[in-house]
Amino acid sequence: MIANYPLSYLKLHWPNIRSMGWAALRNANPVTRPKALPALPLHMESRVDALPNGLIDDYAAWAGAPASRYASTVPLHLCSQWAMPMLAELGRNAPYNLLSLLNQGLRMQVHSATPRNEALHLVGTLMDVTEEPDRVRIHTRIEAFSVDGQPRVTLDSYSTVPRGRPQKKAAQPKRKEPEFTTVGHWNASEDDGLRFAMLTGDFNPIHTLKAVGKRTRFKGCILHGFGQLARSLETLHNGGHFFSDLDVRWIKPLPLPSNNLSVQVAKVADAEGYLALRVLSEGADVHMVGRFKPAGDDSGSGDEPKPKRSRSKRA
């Protein structure tokens, strides 16, 4: 047992661990990393097997969901288990050090719930890479379908690779913030980084090893962005909020442990029908911001799949 989870989870995740580790090591070395960008967009496809029910149950419980919420479906945010390896595989085609890569944001569009015991067909695309004086911006998309072509979820991942000193930004006018209400709280324990790794297969040492975390600028381990997203979304669901379209940005790393984190939602939707969302620490530091389009609990967050839709063509 590791972090109270069976060792069999390590065997299950091993292909993902190997894939992500090889991609990171290959691109960390200037000799083995690609010398130039490939022609974009770059496509990749793969098939992922259904996850065991026991792991889904353990993950949902860790995220803070009641057992009844995912009795026959898979939590949307468990997409990290299959998304991170494909993001790494696509990213290794770019001539940058993936060990320096920072996840900055994610958009999740829900098409239908994913039933348990269902394999998925993934279509990944390295959409765009933009080089700036102080950083490289990378946009990657993953579309998940059932094996018979029903769209489940579309993920757009936004990340950066720092290069040189950050440029000074011109002062921006202060934006008027909406009025927020707190829908719930959650705590991040010291071992939540390891727990998340055992459930998803992402064993980045900055999230799991104290000795490594202490040597970074964060002076300790931080929770994976997808882990922060999972716990915040289940707090959102527990407060009666579900979504069909979600767009978030990670503003500040979340140190482990962190207690009494607040999940807040705007009282009024914007002109496009989205509600603003943010996650704050006890000291009022903002760790995650974004917005979501409200939907019923049949949006893919729970147990009632939507009617089938045909697979869309790739761009």
Residue frames as qw, qx, qy, qz and C-alpha x, y, z in Angstrom:
[[0.000, 0.887, 0.462, 0.000, 0.00, 0.00, 0.00],
 [0.370, 0.038, -0.001, 0.928, 1.16, 3.54, -0.81],
 [0.215, -0.055, 0.063, -0.973, -0.88, 6.47, 0.55],
 [0.516, 0.147, 0.663, -0.522, -3.52, 3.86, 1.48],
 [0.735, 0.476, -0.127, -0.466, -3.93, 2.74, -2.15],
 [0.930, -0.055, 0.351, 0.091, -3.04, -0.72, -3.54],
 [0.327, -0.512, 0.568, 0.555, 0.25, -1.28, -5.35],
 [0.521, 0.382, 0.717, 0.261, -1.75, -2.60, -8.30],
 [0.239, 0.929, 0.197, -0.203, -2.46, 1.03, -9.22],
 [0.204, -0.716, 0.493, 0.450, 1.24, 1.47, -9.98],
 [0.438, 0.020, 0.824, 0.360, 1.11, -1.43, -12.43],
 [0.367, 0.734, 0.570, -0.017, -2.00, 0.06, -14.03],
 [0.096, 0.967, -0.009, -0.234, -0.33, 3.47, -14.45],
 [0.644, -0.384, 0.428, 0.505, 3.08, 2.14, -15.53],
 [0.543, 0.449, 0.470, 0.532, 2.61, 2.80, -19.28],
 [0.026, 0.952, 0.197, 0.234, 1.67, 6.41, -18.48],
 [0.533, -0.782, 0.199, 0.256, 4.55, 6.85, -16.02],
 [0.688, -0.089, 0.471, 0.545, 7.00, 5.51, -18.60],
 [0.402, 0.673, 0.427, 0.451, 5.58, 7.66, -21.39],
 [0.124, -0.981, -0.075, -0.126, 5.65, 10.90, -19.40],
 [0.625, -0.650, 0.285, 0.325, 9.07, 10.16, -17.91],
 [0.675, 0.116, 0.460, 0.565, 10.63, 9.36, -21.28],
 [0.273, 0.823, 0.313, 0.388, 9.17, 12.50, -22.88],
 [0.311, -0.949, 0.053, 0.021, 10.54, 14.69, -20.07],
 [0.678, -0.469, 0.394, 0.407, 14.01, 13.10, -20.11],
 [0.636, 0.374, 0.456, 0.498, 14.27, 13.18, -23.90],
 [0.192, 0.863, 0.219, 0.413, 13.47, 16.88, -24.12],
 [0.494, -0.851, 0.067, 0.166, 15.56, 17.82, -21.09],
 [0.648, -0.299, 0.430, 0.553, 18.70, 16.89, -23.05],
 [0.281, 0.744, -0.175, -0.580, 19.60, 19.36, -25.85],
 [0.056, -0.342, 0.850, 0.397, 21.15, 16.47, -27.78],
 [0.121, 0.229, 0.961, 0.094, 18.01, 14.30, -27.91],
 [0.285, 0.631, 0.472, -0.545, 15.27, 16.91, -28.02],
 [0.564, 0.644, 0.442, 0.270, 13.92, 17.95, -31.45],
 [0.427, -0.120, 0.123, 0.888, 15.84, 20.70, -33.23],
 [0.172, -0.016, -0.222, -0.960, 12.82, 22.44, -34.69],
 [0.556, 0.220, 0.474, -0.647, 9.06, 22.52, -34.54],
 [0.319, 0.216, 0.862, 0.329, 7.16, 20.08, -36.77],
 [0.182, -0.252, -0.438, -0.844, 4.50, 21.29, -39.17],
 [0.152, 0.262, 0.712, -0.634, 1.42, 22.29, -37.18],
 [0.691, -0.439, 0.362, -0.446, -1.18, 21.21, -36.38],
 [0.259, 0.325, -0.910, 0.010, 0.34, 17.85, -35.41],
 [0.801, -0.219, -0.065, -0.553, -2.14, 15.02, -34.77],
 [0.120, 0.258, -0.938, 0.198, -1.89, 11.87, -32.69],
 [0.763, -0.234, -0.193, -0.570, -4.45, 9.17, -31.87],
 [0.143, 0.224, -0.920, 0.288, -4.63, 6.47, -29.23],
 [0.685, -0.395, -0.470, -0.392, -7.01, 4.17, -27.41],
 [0.073, -0.373, 0.695, -0.610, -7.26, 4.00, -23.63],
 [0.421, -0.260, -0.868, -0.053, -8.86, 1.13, -21.75],
 [0.510, -0.701, -0.228, -0.443, -11.57, 1.60, -19.16],
 [0.025, 0.494, -0.650, 0.577, -10.32, 2.21, -15.63],
 [0.369, -0.220, -0.886, 0.172, -11.12, -0.28, -12.83],
 [0.388, -0.731, -0.391, -0.403, -14.18, 0.56, -10.77],
 [0.686, -0.540, -0.297, 0.387, -12.15, 0.43, -7.57],
 [0.444, -0.040, 0.043, 0.894, -9.80, 3.17, -8.76],
 [0.099, -0.529, -0.366, -0.760, -12.73, 5.33, -9.92],
 [0.572, -0.702, -0.415, -0.096, -14.36, 4.93, -6.50],
 [0.649, -0.406, -0.173, 0.620, -11.13, 5.82, -4.67],
 [0.295, 0.180, 0.188, 0.919, -10.54, 8.84, -6.92],
 [0.257, -0.641, -0.416, -0.592, -14.10, 10.16, -6.53],
 [0.640, -0.667, -0.350, 0.153, -13.87, 9.79, -2.75],
 [0.573, -0.212, -0.044, 0.790, -10.51, 11.60, -2.70],
 [0.128, 0.349, 0.297, 0.879, -11.95, 14.43, -4.78],
 [0.148, 0.101, 0.476, -0.861, -14.81, 14.86, -2.30],
 [0.511, -0.055, -0.454, -0.728, -17.74, 13.37, -4.24],
 [0.695, -0.124, 0.515, -0.486, -20.53, 11.37, -2.60],
 [0.371, -0.115, 0.900, 0.199, -20.55, 7.72, -3.68],
 [0.507, 0.560, 0.632, -0.171, -23.87, 8.11, -5.49],
 [0.235, 0.794, -0.134, -0.544, -22.63, 10.84, -7.87],
 [0.332, 0.562, -0.672, -0.350, -20.52, 8.52, -10.02],
 [0.744, -0.085, 0.611, -0.255, -22.28, 5.20, -9.50],
 [0.803, 0.349, 0.468, 0.120, -22.20, 4.46, -13.23],
 [0.486, 0.845, -0.011, 0.223, -20.05, 7.22, -14.75],
 [0.723, -0.040, -0.139, 0.676, -16.47, 8.51, -14.56],
 [0.182, -0.835, -0.155, 0.496, -15.65, 11.92, -13.01],
 [0.521, 0.845, 0.041, 0.113, -14.85, 14.45, -15.74],
 [0.068, -0.904, 0.416, -0.069, -11.67, 15.58, -14.02],
 [0.790, -0.280, 0.528, 0.139, -10.28, 12.04, -14.01],
 [0.700, 0.711, 0.011, 0.069, -9.41, 12.94, -17.60],
 [0.111, -0.854, 0.509, 0.005, -5.98, 13.75, -16.13],
 [0.752, -0.245, 0.609, 0.056, -5.26, 10.00, -16.11],
 [0.733, 0.353, 0.486, 0.319, -5.33, 9.85, -19.92],
 [0.292, 0.949, 0.080, 0.088, -4.76, 13.50, -20.86],
 [0.331, -0.846, 0.375, 0.184, -1.37, 14.03, -19.22],
 [0.679, -0.163, 0.609, 0.376, 0.41, 11.21, -21.10],
 [0.551, 0.614, 0.454, 0.336, -0.89, 12.42, -24.46],
 [0.005, 0.999, -0.032, -0.011, 0.01, 16.02, -23.62],
 [0.503, -0.639, 0.499, 0.299, 3.55, 14.79, -22.87],
 [0.682, 0.164, 0.611, 0.367, 3.72, 12.76, -26.11],
 [0.382, 0.841, 0.298, 0.241, 2.61, 15.76, -28.16],
 [0.204, -0.965, 0.140, 0.081, 4.85, 18.15, -26.24],
 [0.679, -0.413, 0.464, 0.392, 7.99, 16.10, -26.83],
 [0.632, 0.500, 0.419, 0.419, 7.74, 16.99, -30.51],
 [0.081, 0.977, 0.019, 0.196, 8.55, 20.60, -29.65],
 [0.675, 0.340, -0.354, 0.551, 12.19, 21.70, -29.15],
 [0.244, -0.697, 0.251, -0.626, 11.79, 22.77, -25.51],
 [0.204, 0.156, -0.862, 0.437, 12.69, 21.41, -22.09],
 [0.547, -0.475, -0.538, -0.431, 9.48, 19.87, -20.75],
 [0.554, -0.332, -0.582, 0.493, 10.89, 19.86, -17.21],
 [0.126, -0.126, -0.162, 0.971, 10.49, 23.65, -17.30],
 [0.213, -0.394, -0.601, -0.662, 6.93, 23.54, -18.63],
 [0.128, 0.142, 0.576, -0.795, 4.27, 25.28, -16.54],
 [0.011, -0.526, -0.812, -0.254, 0.58, 24.42, -16.86],
 [0.000, 0.011, 0.129, -0.992, -1.30, 27.69, -17.03],
 [0.531, 0.171, 0.198, -0.806, -4.85, 26.94, -18.02],
 [0.129, 0.110, 0.970, 0.172, -7.43, 24.48, -19.25],
 [0.552, 0.106, -0.050, -0.826, -10.73, 24.59, -21.09],
 [0.169, 0.069, 0.982, -0.046, -13.09, 21.62, -20.74],
 [0.539, 0.097, -0.200, -0.812, -16.14, 21.28, -23.01],
 [0.391, 0.010, 0.885, -0.254, -18.53, 18.50, -21.99],
 [0.418, 0.098, -0.576, -0.696, -20.45, 16.67, -24.71],
 [0.833, -0.257, -0.318, -0.372, -21.76, 13.63, -22.82],
 [0.621, -0.595, 0.468, -0.205, -21.02, 11.62, -19.68],
 [0.411, 0.434, -0.799, -0.063, -18.45, 8.81, -19.86],
 [0.898, -0.303, -0.077, -0.309, -19.95, 5.52, -18.63],
 [0.488, -0.552, 0.675, -0.018, -17.85, 3.20, -16.53],
 [0.709, 0.003, 0.689, 0.151, -16.28, 0.23, -18.30],
 [0.609, 0.772, 0.184, -0.014, -15.96, 2.23, -21.52],
 [0.646, -0.109, 0.264, 0.708, -12.75, 2.50, -23.52],
 [0.162, 0.888, 0.094, -0.421, -11.98, 5.84, -25.16],
 [0.688, 0.398, 0.263, 0.547, -10.57, 6.89, -28.50],
 [0.260, -0.794, -0.041, 0.548, -8.36, 9.99, -28.14],
 [0.573, 0.631, 0.196, 0.484, -7.45, 12.49, -30.83],
 [0.445, -0.711, -0.050, 0.542, -4.66, 14.80, -29.69],
 [0.515, 0.721, 0.179, 0.428, -3.42, 17.86, -31.56],
 [0.446, -0.396, -0.044, 0.801, -0.47, 20.15, -30.99],
 [0.291, 0.842, 0.455, -0.004, -2.40, 23.22, -32.14],
 [0.265, 0.897, -0.043, 0.353, -0.05, 26.15, -31.84],
 [0.710, -0.372, -0.135, 0.583, 3.34, 27.19, -30.46],
 [0.170, 0.933, 0.077, 0.306, 4.09, 30.88, -30.07],
 [0.695, -0.093, -0.228, 0.676, 7.59, 32.07, -29.21],
 [0.119, -0.969, -0.095, -0.197, 7.87, 35.29, -27.21],
 [0.275, 0.718, -0.481, 0.421, 11.03, 36.97, -25.86],
 [0.246, -0.474, 0.670, -0.516, 10.56, 35.64, -22.32],
 [0.571, -0.003, 0.760, -0.310, 8.50, 32.47, -22.87],
 [0.207, 0.031, -0.805, -0.555, 6.99, 29.99, -25.29],
 [0.610, 0.078, 0.363, -0.700, 3.23, 29.50, -25.31],
 [0.091, 0.072, -0.954, -0.277, 1.91, 26.03, -26.19],
 [0.659, 0.086, 0.178, -0.726, -1.70, 25.17, -27.04],
 [0.092, 0.107, -0.978, -0.157, -2.66, 21.50, -27.13],
 [0.685, -0.029, 0.038, -0.727, -6.09, 19.92, -27.67],
 [0.019, -0.057, 0.998, -0.005, -7.37, 16.45, -26.83],
 [0.662, -0.031, -0.144, -0.735, -10.75, 15.16, -27.98],
 [0.210, -0.109, 0.949, -0.207, -12.14, 12.05, -26.29],
 [0.662, 0.064, -0.338, -0.666, -14.70, 9.82, -28.02],
 [0.816, -0.099, 0.523, -0.226, -16.34, 6.52, -27.25],
 [0.386, -0.210, 0.788, 0.431, -15.06, 3.76, -29.52],
 [0.375, 0.542, 0.723, 0.206, -18.23, 4.11, -31.63],
 [0.294, 0.385, 0.268, 0.833, -17.58, 7.83, -32.17],
 [0.279, -0.857, -0.404, -0.155, -19.71, 9.58, -29.56],
 [0.276, 0.570, -0.309, 0.710, -17.93, 12.73, -28.34],
 [0.611, -0.522, -0.529, 0.272, -17.34, 12.79, -24.59],
 [0.322, -0.873, -0.060, 0.361, -15.13, 15.77, -23.77],
 [0.597, 0.638, -0.028, 0.485, -12.80, 18.26, -25.46],
 [0.579, -0.692, -0.053, 0.428, -9.80, 19.57, -23.54],
 [0.459, 0.774, -0.098, 0.425, -7.71, 22.59, -24.52],
 [0.728, -0.520, -0.112, 0.433, -4.49, 22.82, -22.51],
 [0.271, 0.899, -0.108, 0.326, -2.43, 26.02, -22.30],
 [0.796, -0.469, 0.000, 0.381, 1.13, 25.94, -20.99],
 [0.235, 0.938, -0.243, 0.081, 4.33, 27.95, -21.13],
 [0.864, -0.074, -0.095, 0.488, 8.07, 27.29, -21.12],
 [0.196, -0.942, 0.052, 0.269, 10.05, 30.20, -19.58],
 [0.761, 0.294, 0.095, 0.570, 13.02, 31.55, -21.56],
 [0.305, 0.384, -0.120, 0.863, 15.19, 34.33, -20.19],
 [0.050, -0.213, -0.534, 0.817, 14.09, 36.96, -17.74],
 [0.142, 0.700, 0.700, -0.010, 10.38, 37.81, -17.65],
 [0.192, 0.386, 0.199, 0.880, 9.67, 41.08, -19.40],
 [0.045, 0.291, 0.486, -0.823, 8.14, 43.91, -17.44],
 [0.091, 0.564, 0.758, 0.316, 4.49, 44.25, -18.27],
 [0.073, -0.344, -0.061, -0.934, 2.73, 47.54, -18.70],
 [0.187, 0.147, 0.679, -0.695, 0.35, 48.39, -15.90],
 [0.149, -0.365, -0.793, -0.465, -3.14, 47.17, -16.70],
 [0.391, -0.361, 0.057, -0.845, -6.30, 49.00, -15.65],
 [0.206, -0.047, 0.871, -0.443, -7.88, 47.33, -12.65],
 [0.349, -0.216, -0.746, -0.524, -10.73, 45.11, -13.73],
 [0.539, -0.280, 0.250, -0.754, -14.01, 45.33, -11.89],
 [0.088, 0.057, -0.990, 0.094, -14.55, 42.03, -10.10],
 [0.541, -0.398, -0.510, -0.537, -18.03, 40.50, -9.86],
 [0.511, -0.465, 0.439, -0.574, -19.65, 39.94, -6.51],
 [0.480, 0.162, -0.862, -0.028, -18.82, 36.41, -5.32],
 [0.753, -0.425, 0.183, -0.468, -20.48, 34.00, -2.95],
 [0.043, -0.429, 0.898, -0.089, -18.71, 31.06, -1.27],
 [0.820, -0.013, -0.318, -0.475, -20.22, 27.69, -2.17],
 [0.957, -0.274, -0.093, 0.026, -17.90, 25.49, -0.11],
 [0.148, -0.820, 0.552, -0.043, -14.45, 24.73, 1.29],
 [0.979, 0.067, -0.175, 0.077, -11.84, 21.99, 1.02],
 [0.455, -0.774, 0.427, 0.106, -8.49, 21.11, 2.58],
 [0.750, 0.514, -0.410, 0.073, -5.28, 19.88, 0.94],
 [0.810, -0.556, 0.173, 0.069, -3.30, 17.55, 3.20],
 [0.212, -0.736, 0.579, 0.281, 0.46, 17.06, 3.15],
 [0.410, -0.136, 0.863, 0.261, 0.18, 13.74, 1.31],
 [0.606, 0.605, 0.351, -0.379, -2.44, 14.80, -1.26],
 [0.305, 0.703, -0.513, -0.387, 0.25, 15.13, -3.92],
 [0.073, -0.259, 0.961, 0.070, 1.14, 11.45, -3.50],
 [0.487, 0.341, 0.721, -0.356, -2.52, 10.44, -3.30],
 [0.539, 0.698, -0.011, -0.472, -3.24, 12.21, -6.59],
 [0.188, 0.577, -0.745, -0.277, -0.22, 10.52, -8.17],
 [0.264, -0.052, 0.958, -0.098, -1.35, 7.05, -7.07],
 [0.504, 0.509, 0.587, -0.376, -4.79, 7.70, -8.55],
 [0.522, 0.802, 0.021, -0.291, -3.69, 9.24, -11.87],
 [0.894, 0.160, 0.163, 0.385, -0.11, 8.11, -12.53],
 [0.325, 0.821, -0.106, 0.457, 1.49, 11.58, -12.58],
 [0.784, -0.488, -0.179, 0.339, 4.45, 11.23, -10.22],
 [0.327, 0.742, -0.141, 0.568, 6.17, 14.55, -10.89],
 [0.602, -0.179, -0.546, 0.555, 8.48, 14.84, -7.82],
 [0.007, 0.254, -0.154, 0.955, 7.52, 18.47, -7.21],
 [0.633, -0.349, -0.168, -0.670, 4.12, 17.13, -6.14],
 [0.918, -0.212, -0.308, -0.130, 5.24, 13.97, -4.35],
 [0.790, -0.043, -0.331, 0.515, 8.76, 14.24, -2.87],
 [0.336, -0.923, -0.127, 0.139, 9.42, 16.68, -0.01],
 [0.617, -0.414, 0.275, 0.610, 13.17, 16.64, -0.62],
 [0.388, 0.337, 0.492, 0.703, 12.63, 17.81, -4.19],
 [0.077, -0.860, -0.437, -0.250, 9.97, 20.34, -3.26],
 [0.484, -0.791, -0.066, 0.368, 12.23, 21.99, -0.67],
 [0.526, -0.227, 0.363, 0.735, 14.87, 22.66, -3.35],
 [0.236, 0.581, 0.534, 0.567, 12.44, 24.58, -5.55],
 [0.014, 0.293, -0.078, 0.953, 11.34, 28.19, -5.29],
 [0.598, -0.491, -0.344, -0.532, 8.15, 26.93, -3.66],
 [0.091, -0.473, 0.700, -0.528, 10.12, 25.55, -0.67],
 [0.480, 0.004, 0.791, -0.381, 7.90, 22.48, -0.54],
 [0.191, 0.246, 0.886, 0.344, 5.56, 20.25, -2.51],
 [0.369, 0.223, 0.016, -0.902, 2.65, 21.79, -4.38],
 [0.620, 0.304, 0.682, -0.243, -0.61, 20.17, -5.48],
 [0.292, 0.136, 0.709, 0.628, -0.94, 19.27, -9.15],
 [0.259, 0.107, -0.104, -0.954, -3.16, 21.73, -11.04],
 [0.535, -0.151, -0.680, -0.477, -5.50, 18.90, -12.08],
 [0.401, -0.288, -0.788, 0.368, -5.71, 17.88, -8.42],
 [0.026, 0.246, 0.294, -0.923, -6.66, 21.40, -7.42],
 [0.404, 0.016, -0.418, -0.813, -9.23, 21.38, -10.23],
 [0.479, -0.212, -0.839, -0.144, -10.74, 18.06, -9.12],
 [0.267, -0.355, -0.689, 0.572, -11.21, 19.08, -5.49],
 [0.119, 0.240, 0.083, -0.960, -12.60, 22.49, -6.47],
 [0.421, -0.044, -0.574, -0.701, -15.06, 21.06, -9.00],
 [0.437, -0.327, -0.837, 0.032, -16.44, 18.55, -6.53],
 [0.119, -0.359, -0.479, 0.792, -16.89, 21.36, -4.01],
 [0.263, 0.136, -0.257, -0.920, -18.70, 23.25, -6.77],
 [0.468, -0.173, -0.765, -0.407, -20.92, 20.22, -7.50],
 [0.329, -0.340, -0.782, 0.406, -21.63, 19.73, -3.78],
 [0.036, 0.360, 0.264, -0.894, -22.86, 23.32, -3.77],
 [0.502, 0.594, 0.563, -0.280, -25.33, 22.57, -6.58],
 [0.296, 0.787, -0.262, -0.474, -23.33, 23.93, -9.54],
 [0.759, 0.081, 0.578, 0.288, -22.69, 21.85, -12.68],
 [0.101, 0.706, -0.292, -0.637, -21.26, 22.91, -16.03],
 [0.842, 0.454, 0.287, 0.044, -21.15, 22.17, -19.74],
 [0.581, 0.637, -0.096, 0.497, -18.18, 24.44, -20.51],
 [0.605, -0.756, -0.022, 0.248, -15.37, 25.34, -18.11],
 [0.563, 0.641, -0.164, 0.496, -12.34, 27.59, -18.58],
 [0.625, -0.768, -0.027, 0.138, -9.78, 27.98, -15.76],
 [0.476, 0.673, -0.381, 0.418, -6.31, 29.43, -15.17],
 [0.773, -0.439, -0.292, 0.353, -3.92, 28.51, -12.38],
 [0.055, 0.944, -0.071, 0.317, -2.66, 31.76, -10.86],
 [0.146, -0.705, 0.602, -0.344, -0.56, 30.67, -7.90],
 [0.543, 0.103, -0.832, 0.057, 0.82, 27.22, -6.89],
 [0.706, -0.553, -0.049, -0.440, -0.98, 25.59, -3.98],
 [0.125, 0.492, -0.795, 0.332, 1.45, 24.52, -1.22],
 [0.802, -0.280, -0.500, -0.169, 0.89, 21.30, 0.70],
 [0.022, 0.562, 0.826, -0.049, -0.69, 21.34, 3.18],
 [0.112, -0.161, -0.078, -0.978, -3.30, 24.11, 2.71],
 [0.023, -0.410, -0.860, 0.302, -6.46, 24.35, 4.78],
 [0.158, 0.698, 0.496, -0.492, -9.86, 25.97, 4.42],
 [0.143, -0.064, 0.519, 0.840, -9.65, 26.78, 0.73],
 [0.395, 0.516, 0.431, -0.626, -12.73, 28.64, -0.49],
 [0.248, 0.251, 0.736, 0.577, -14.51, 27.93, -3.78],
 [0.162, 0.549, 0.298, -0.764, -16.41, 31.03, -4.85],
 [0.301, 0.436, 0.712, 0.460, -18.89, 31.68, -7.67],
 [0.051, -0.059, -0.085, -0.993, -20.16, 34.98, -9.05],
 [0.315, 0.376, 0.660, -0.569, -23.72, 35.85, -8.07],
 [0.556, 0.684, 0.146, -0.449, -24.58, 37.05, -11.57],
 [0.767, 0.189, 0.472, 0.392, -23.66, 35.52, -14.95],
 [0.155, -0.427, 0.297, 0.840, -21.83, 37.58, -17.57],
 [0.498, 0.467, -0.123, -0.720, -23.26, 38.60, -20.94],
 [0.456, 0.299, -0.771, -0.329, -22.39, 35.19, -22.43],
 [0.854, -0.287, -0.208, -0.381, -24.12, 33.26, -19.66],
 [0.702, 0.137, -0.577, 0.394, -20.95, 32.24, -17.80],
 [0.578, -0.809, -0.054, -0.087, -20.43, 32.42, -14.04],
 [0.258, 0.715, -0.553, 0.343, -17.02, 33.53, -12.76],
 [0.922, -0.327, -0.201, 0.053, -15.18, 31.09, -10.49],
 [0.239, 0.711, -0.526, 0.402, -12.20, 31.41, -8.16],
 [0.850, -0.320, -0.379, 0.176, -10.37, 29.46, -5.43],
 [0.026, -0.815, 0.303, -0.493, -8.89, 31.35, -2.48],
 [0.566, 0.005, -0.689, 0.453, -6.65, 30.37, 0.42],
 [0.425, -0.696, -0.500, 0.293, -7.29, 31.35, 4.03],
 [0.344, -0.469, 0.002, 0.813, -5.05, 34.36, 3.48],
 [0.434, 0.774, 0.237, -0.397, -7.17, 35.41, 0.48],
 [0.115, -0.454, 0.673, 0.573, -4.48, 34.46, -2.07],
 [0.781, 0.417, 0.038, -0.462, -6.10, 33.57, -5.40],
 [0.476, -0.317, 0.787, 0.229, -4.92, 30.17, -6.69],
 [0.250, 0.231, 0.826, 0.448, -7.32, 29.46, -9.55],
 [0.329, 0.457, 0.166, -0.810, -9.71, 31.63, -11.55],
 [0.082, 0.082, 0.842, 0.526, -12.05, 30.98, -14.43],
 [0.533, 0.151, 0.105, -0.826, -15.63, 30.77, -15.52],
 [0.159, 0.093, 0.976, 0.119, -18.19, 28.10, -16.38],
 [0.459, -0.106, -0.364, -0.803, -21.46, 27.80, -18.25],
 [0.485, -0.099, 0.685, -0.535, -24.07, 26.34, -15.87],
 [0.546, 0.054, -0.701, -0.455, -25.77, 23.08, -16.81],
 [0.841, -0.350, 0.042, -0.410, -27.88, 20.41, -15.15],
 [0.499, -0.518, 0.694, -0.035, -26.26, 17.42, -13.46],
 [0.872, 0.282, 0.398, 0.038, -26.73, 15.44, -16.71],
 [0.325, 0.901, -0.245, -0.150, -23.94, 17.49, -18.33],
 [0.744, 0.398, -0.476, 0.248, -21.33, 14.81, -17.80],
 [0.087, -0.551, 0.576, -0.597, -20.70, 15.65, -14.15],
 [0.589, -0.173, 0.610, -0.501, -23.01, 12.90, -12.96],
 [0.398, -0.040, 0.916, 0.028, -24.87, 9.81, -14.04],
 [0.580, 0.600, 0.498, -0.237, -27.22, 10.75, -16.89],
 [0.399, -0.120, 0.529, 0.739, -25.51, 10.74, -20.32],
 [0.381, 0.534, -0.017, -0.754, -26.83, 13.05, -23.03],
 [0.848, 0.444, 0.254, -0.140, -28.21, 11.69, -26.35],
 [0.733, -0.089, 0.412, 0.534, -25.58, 10.49, -28.83],
 [0.305, 0.880, -0.123, -0.343, -23.88, 12.84, -31.24],
 [0.900, 0.361, 0.027, 0.242, -21.69, 11.85, -34.16],
 [0.652, -0.382, 0.118, 0.645, -17.93, 12.37, -34.15],
 [0.238, 0.934, -0.013, -0.266, -16.87, 15.74, -35.47],
 [0.808, 0.451, -0.027, 0.379, -14.20, 16.03, -38.14],
 [0.586, -0.494, 0.008, 0.642, -10.74, 17.25, -37.21],
 [0.210, 0.926, -0.060, -0.308, -9.55, 20.58, -38.45]]
